[in-house]
């Protein structure tokens, strides 16, 4: 009789121990779901990535707990995404994520960009307004509040200020993830920028563009007033650099010194011409910005 009672007591204890290993909140066993099954579930999320929405930030397989983890600012959005992708909901764990990741990319003078609803322009020189990074470009490229994007529509930043006509400069503050570098590049050739000392008349200057590359000439006159169709602009610099359409905002450099921002010109690179630039020192002073240097 005592032996029988001992056996029953032992069996009850084993059942209790087994039951406690599955208490709510206990981590799932990595062996409970084969890694291949977890990978297959993540692949379903990958294939449906376009459905994720901005509140779903990332997802991965946690092999230690045997779960697919979704990082999201909105748990409901993560659950809906997993359901739409066909992932096993019991294999998914949602964790809070406050900030959406952004791509890290360098911005340099000479890089092209688009202005929503307006067209293409070129980065002049990278700058900082306090701790905020950004870049200078031509004022006629955009107005305060306009959004600058990459060619595929990814937002880069927003126009904070613009002066045109009278002057022709603007500055764009960069969104997080975009890194302003103190350099000017054209067709794979990069030059460091170390200051903004104005070059004298007769000095060599070069314009950098992402498509045509480098065009060089000399400074012919300073403090030139030009009567453009949209209005008069004063204080420009006249150069013998040939003019090409679509180069608004492109940087002019002399050695490693920033000189100005392309505003317009006449002629062409096939027949020769004249290009004018807005002095960068004036734009920096007027906007209270500092040049990013190498």
Buried (B, 14 or more C-beta within 10 A) or exposed (E): EEEEEEEEEEEEEEEEEEEEEEEEEEEBEBEEBEEEBBEBBBEBBEEBEEEBBEBBBEBEBBEEBBBBBBBBBBBEBBBBBBEEBEBBEEBBBBBEBEEBEEEEEEBBBBBBBBBEEBEBBBBBBBBBBEEBBBBBBBBBBBBEEBBBBBEEEBBBBBBBBBBBBEBBBBBBBBBEEBBBBBBBBBEEEBBEBBEBEBBEEEBBBBBBBBEBBBBBBBBBEBEBEBEBEEEEBEBBBBBBBBBBEBBBBBBBBBBBBBBBBBBBBEEEEEEEBBBBBBBBBBBBEEBEBEBBBE
